[in-house]
Structures are given as C-alpha cells and as structure tokens.
C-alpha cells in the first residue's frame, strides 16, 4: 500500500498453494467482472464454503485497501 497499490489480498496464516488455488481463481474471476476487490473476495469465500473447502483454506484471507 505504501508503494501505491490500491489494495492487497493476503492471508493471516500460511495456506498451502494447491489448496488456496481454487479460492484465488474464483477471486480473480469475480474481480474481472466487478472491480470491487472486497466483494470479489467475499464471493470467492462463499464459493469455498459451498464447495466444502476447509475453514483454514478460506477464512484467513482479507482485503486491505482504500
């Protein structure tokens, strides 16, 4: 953010890349349709919940931005 990015999506804990991949793909698909990053992350997390992904995979991701 200090370097000028409008926002950042990150995790509060380590998540295996292969387990986080579906969440991040859903996030990017949603973000490409609607440029609201917080909403896109919420959409991706809801998709993960519906798919039965473990809580540890999706719950730690947060959006920080302006």
C-alpha angles and dihedrals in degrees: 000000000000089000091058105269113145092220148348134217113208143153128247090217140021114285124187108254094228091053093046094047097087090049093050093045090052089047093053093045091052092044092052089057098041120020094216103114096191091050092046091052091048090051091050092048091051089051089052091051091050091049092054096247112167116265091241090062100058110013098075097057116106137175118225120184152104 
